[in-house]
Amino acid sequence: MNWNSWAAFWDMGGAAFYVWGSYGVTFIAIVAELLLVFRRRRDTLTRLLRLRRAQGGRPAAASPDSSD
């Protein structure tokens, strides 16, 4: 597609609402996903540290199926 001006580019041949709205929704979804991933990571690390403290800092017991 060839645009004669910036205004024509931003108008996108009359489909600007659809095109820019799609970009906006996609951007918001990616940002939300990143925020949720970082929050889940922080919560998981917090739970793991709390579990380690509850065990008195000991390493987890070896599983019965491990062969030494």
N, C-alpha and C positions, 0 to 999 in steps of 0.2 A: 504494500500500500504506500502511496506517495502523498505526503501532506505538504500543502503550500505554506502553512504557518503553524506556529505553536498552538494557536487557538483550534485549528483543525485537528491537530494531534490530540489535544485534550478532549475534543468533542468525539473523536473516534468514529466519525461518520454517522453520528446519531446513536451509537451504542455505548456511549461513555458510562452511563449509569451501570449497565451490566458489566462492562469490562473493568472499570475501576472498583465497582462494588465487589466483584469476584476477587480482585487483588486484595482489597481490604479485609474481606472475610478470611482469606487464606493467611494473610499476615497475622491477624488476630488469633487464628487457630494455632499457628506455629508458636507464637509467643506464649499462649496459654499452655500448650504442651510442654514447652521448655520450663515454664514456671512450675508445673505439676511434677515434672521429672526431678527438678532440683529439690522441691519440697519433699517428695517421696524419699530421695536419697538422704536428706537431712534427718527425716524421721526414722529411717532404717538405721542410720549410724547411731542416733540417740538411743534407739531400742537395744542395739548391740552393746553399746557402752553400759547401759543400765543392766543388761543381762550379765556382763562381765563383772560388774561391781557386785551383783547379787551372788555370784559364784565365788566371791572373795578374791578375784583376780587370778584364779586358777585356770589353766587351760581346760578345755572340754575333755571329758573322759573319752578314751579310745573306744571305738565301736567294737562290738564283740566279733565281727567278721573280719577285722584287720589281722593280718598274719605278720608276726614279728620274727 
